[in-house]
Amino acid sequence: MNLQTMTAAQIKSAERTLSGGTWAITSMAITFSLFTVTPLVERVTPDGWKWSAIGLSLLVDVALVIVIRMDAAVSRLGAHVKGWPAVLRWLTGMASVLLNIGDSALKGDLVGVAVHAVAPLVLVAVSEAGPKYRQAITDALDRIERERAAERERERAELREREDRERAEREHEKEAARQERELNYRAYRVRREQ
């Protein structure tokens, strides 16, 4: 089944799945980042300020959440934004990747780099794919609505045509009845005169 053959309800269900999945991935990636990034930032933060280490991870992830949310809203409106929104999406995505792999990279742990890159890279991919999916969904819903409007217009045109035909038939029958009455009246007058 593709978007061209799906019903509006199926398309809306797919959009709910996309939205729910995006937020589940986002929540998991933020949680993972908090546990991965905070220890790294604590090590490079001056004594007395270590409590603030959690802030950098949250800052990056909240910015990415804003981007994902705004991309979703803009996509639903059928619009496309370029420029700074794309820069912000990539900046926050890459910052999340770098912060998550930073501790493993500093230790020379390539397996750790790969493992810690997964969550932010998936989140970046979702943030890039989501608007395109939503745009495809919006386009499909618009297509379905246009088809329904065209079908309603065809039905109205057929109804008007049927009503016009029935009206013409009634008028024709009335005219035929009038002509018959007129003929009968003439015949009656001729008989009466005779």
JOBEL-V750097 format. One record per residue. N is the residue number from 1. PSI is psi in whole degrees, 0 to 359 (999 if undefined). D_LAST is the distance of its C-alpha to the last C-alpha in Angstrom with 2 decimals. Layout:
BEGIN
((N & PSI & D_LAST) (N & PSI & D_LAST))
END
This chain:
BEGIN
((1 & 136 & 83.43) (2 & 175 & 83.40) (3 & 335 & 82.10) (4 & 334 & 78.96) (5 & 359 & 77.84) (6 & 151 & 79.15) (7 & 167 & 76.97) (8 & 320 & 77.55) (9 & 319 & 79.34) (10 & 321 & 81.64) (11 & 317 & 82.42) (12 & 325 & 83.21) (13 & 318 & 85.43) (14 & 321 & 87.26) (15 & 321 & 87.76) (16 & 321 & 89.21) (17 & 315 & 91.56) (18 & 313 & 92.61) (19 & 311 & 93.22) (20 & 317 & 95.10) (21 & 319 & 97.13) (22 & 315 & 97.99) (23 & 328 & 99.29) (24 & 313 & 101.20) (25 & 317 & 102.87) (26 & 313 & 103.56) (27 & 315 & 105.15) (28 & 319 & 107.31) (29 & 321 & 108.38) (30 & 315 & 109.33) (31 & 314 & 111.33) (32 & 316 & 113.03) (33 & 319 & 113.82) (34 & 317 & 115.38) (35 & 334 & 117.81) (36 & 317 & 118.50) (37 & 322 & 118.72) (38 & 312 & 120.47) (39 & 322 & 123.80) (40 & 312 & 123.89) (41 & 325 & 123.24) (42 & 320 & 125.80) (43 & 332 & 128.48) (44 & 9 & 127.95) (45 & 138 & 127.47) (46 & 150 & 130.49) (47 & 145 & 132.07) (48 & 343 & 130.54) (49 & 5 & 127.08) (50 & 330 & 126.47) (51 & 336 & 124.04) (52 & 357 & 121.69) (53 & 325 & 121.47) (54 & 337 & 118.27) (55 & 322 & 116.60) (56 & 315 & 116.45) (57 & 315 & 114.59) (58 & 319 & 112.17) (59 & 310 & 111.65) (60 & 314 & 110.70) (61 & 323 & 108.54) (62 & 320 & 106.71) (63 & 319 & 105.95) (64 & 322 & 104.57) (65 & 318 & 102.45) (66 & 315 & 101.05) (67 & 314 & 100.20) (68 & 315 & 98.51) (69 & 315 & 96.52) (70 & 320 & 95.44) (71 & 319 & 94.53) (72 & 314 & 92.35) (73 & 314 & 90.60) (74 & 320 & 90.10) (75 & 318 & 88.81) (76 & 332 & 86.22) (77 & 356 & 84.98) (78 & 17 & 84.63) (79 & 166 & 87.29) (80 & 132 & 90.41) (81 & 140 & 93.69) (82 & 177 & 96.49) (83 & 236 & 99.86) (84 & 321 & 101.81) (85 & 320 & 99.94) (86 & 320 & 100.84) (87 & 314 & 104.41) (88 & 317 & 104.69) (89 & 312 & 103.32) (90 & 322 & 105.80) (91 & 311 & 108.68) (92 & 321 & 108.34) (93 & 313 & 107.76) (94 & 325 & 110.79) (95 & 318 & 112.92) (96 & 316 & 112.04) (97 & 309 & 113.02) (98 & 318 & 116.28) (99 & 321 & 117.25) (100 & 324 & 116.52) (101 & 350 & 118.53) (102 & 310 & 121.24) (103 & 314 & 123.73) (104 & 321 & 123.50) (105 & 318 & 123.70) (106 & 331 & 126.84) (107 & 354 & 128.42) (108 & 22 & 127.50) (109 & 94 & 125.43) (110 & 325 & 122.70) (111 & 317 & 121.23) (112 & 319 & 121.04) (113 & 312 & 119.37) (114 & 314 & 116.73) (115 & 316 & 116.19) (116 & 349 & 116.01) (117 & 339 & 113.62) (118 & 303 & 110.94) (119 & 309 & 109.50) (120 & 327 & 109.24) (121 & 320 & 107.93) (122 & 318 & 105.22) (123 & 319 & 104.35) (124 & 315 & 104.24) (125 & 318 & 102.00) (126 & 320 & 99.66) (127 & 333 & 99.56) (128 & 320 & 98.58) (129 & 324 & 96.09) (130 & 308 & 94.40) (131 & 326 & 92.55) (132 & 319 & 91.31) (133 & 313 & 90.01) (134 & 322 & 88.38) (135 & 319 & 86.78) (136 & 320 & 85.41) (137 & 315 & 84.10) (138 & 316 & 82.51) (139 & 317 & 80.91) (140 & 317 & 79.58) (141 & 321 & 78.18) (142 & 317 & 76.54) (143 & 314 & 75.05) (144 & 317 & 73.71) (145 & 320 & 72.20) (146 & 318 & 70.59) (147 & 318 & 69.16) (148 & 319 & 67.83) (149 & 318 & 66.31) (150 & 320 & 64.69) (151 & 317 & 63.36) (152 & 319 & 61.98) (153 & 320 & 60.34) (154 & 316 & 58.85) (155 & 318 & 57.50) (156 & 319 & 56.02) (157 & 318 & 54.45) (158 & 319 & 52.99) (159 & 314 & 51.66) (160 & 317 & 50.10) (161 & 316 & 48.61) (162 & 316 & 47.21) (163 & 318 & 45.82) (164 & 317 & 44.27) (165 & 315 & 42.74) (166 & 319 & 41.39) (167 & 317 & 40.03) (168 & 319 & 38.35) (169 & 317 & 36.86) (170 & 316 & 35.57) (171 & 320 & 34.11) (172 & 317 & 32.54) (173 & 318 & 31.08) (174 & 316 & 29.82) (175 & 318 & 28.26) (176 & 318 & 26.68) (177 & 320 & 25.37) (178 & 315 & 24.06) (179 & 321 & 22.31) (180 & 317 & 20.85) (181 & 317 & 19.65) (182 & 317 & 18.18) (183 & 316 & 16.39) (184 & 318 & 15.17) (185 & 317 & 14.06) (186 & 316 & 12.18) (187 & 320 & 10.57) (188 & 316 & 9.84) (189 & 320 & 8.46) (190 & 316 & 6.18) (191 & 320 & 5.07) (192 & 319 & 5.37) (193 & 328 & 3.77) (194 & 999 & 0.00))
END
